[in-house]
Amino acid sequence: MPDKDINIKLLRELIHNPKIGELLLHHKKITLDQLGEGLEVQKHNNIPIGQILIQMEIITKNELVELLSIQSNIDRIVSESYSELEKLQ
């Protein structure tokens, strides 16, 4: 199998900023059906999905804040990791 260069920029784009809905699913705060319902509402409104899920009483404000914190930490960790990878190339 031939060696392939890792496209760091592409990789960063793919995992740099996970969507809050994905994080809510991953942490079992919502179901796929609940996310689908929220996204359907979002199509007709210009409201962030987190606020919609709170209004629908699917998640609490505290749960949203917790996941937003995780989201921002992922962004920071990934940025630091890729900066280190770029130095190695």
Sequence and secondary structure as in RCSB ss.txt:
>XXXX:A:sequence
MPDKDINIKLLRELIHNPKIGELLLHHKKITLDQLGEGLEVQKHNNIPIGQILIQMEIITKNELVELLSIQSNID
RIVSESYSELEKLQ
>XXXX:A:secstr
       HHHHHHHHSS  HHHHHHHTTSS HHHHHHHHHHHHHS   HHHHHHHTTSS HHHHHHHHHHHHHHH
HHHHHHHHHHHHH 
